[in-house]
Amino acid sequence: MAGMAGMVVLGIVGCLTAGLLYGLSWLWEGSSFVWGHVGKHVRDRHRRAALHHA
């Protein structure tokens, strides 16, 4: 019985760990996409401002 319970616990922990890693990688991908988009927007605005002042 103890072995069975250990397998179940390991399975649950494995699922949680996999889910957490998947969630973190998904968040990382999403945030890098968002920050890349924001950074591009900011750079374009700076470039436009610089051209306007030149």
C-alpha positions as CSV (number, residue, x, y, z in Angstrom):
1,M,0.0,0.0,0.0
2,A,2.8,2.4,0.9
3,G,4.3,2.0,-2.6
4,M,1.0,2.7,-4.2
5,A,0.5,5.9,-2.2
6,G,4.1,7.0,-3.1
7,M,3.4,6.5,-6.8
8,V,0.2,8.5,-6.5
9,V,2.0,11.4,-4.7
10,L,4.9,11.3,-7.3
11,G,2.3,11.4,-10.1
12,I,0.6,14.4,-8.5
13,V,3.8,16.2,-7.9
14,G,5.0,15.5,-11.4
15,C,1.8,16.9,-12.9
16,L,2.0,20.0,-10.7
17,T,5.6,20.6,-11.6
18,A,4.9,20.1,-15.3
19,G,1.9,22.4,-15.1
20,L,4.0,25.0,-13.3
21,L,6.8,24.9,-15.8
22,Y,4.3,25.1,-18.6
23,G,2.6,28.0,-17.0
24,L,5.9,29.8,-16.4
25,S,7.1,29.3,-20.0
26,W,3.7,30.5,-21.3
27,L,4.0,33.6,-19.1
28,W,7.6,34.2,-20.2
29,E,6.6,33.9,-23.9
30,G,3.6,36.2,-23.4
31,S,5.5,38.8,-21.4
32,S,8.5,38.8,-23.9
33,F,6.0,39.3,-26.7
34,V,4.3,42.1,-24.9
35,W,7.5,43.8,-23.9
36,G,8.9,43.4,-27.4
37,H,5.7,45.1,-28.8
38,V,5.9,47.9,-26.1
39,G,9.6,48.4,-26.8
40,K,9.0,48.7,-30.5
41,H,6.3,51.2,-29.9
42,V,8.5,53.3,-27.6
43,R,11.4,53.2,-30.1
44,D,9.2,54.3,-32.9
45,R,7.9,57.2,-30.8
46,H,11.4,58.3,-29.9
47,R,12.6,58.0,-33.5
48,R,9.6,60.1,-34.6
49,A,10.3,62.7,-31.9
50,A,14.0,62.9,-32.9
51,L,13.1,63.4,-36.6
52,H,10.6,66.0,-35.6
53,H,13.2,68.0,-33.6
54,A,16.0,67.6,-36.2
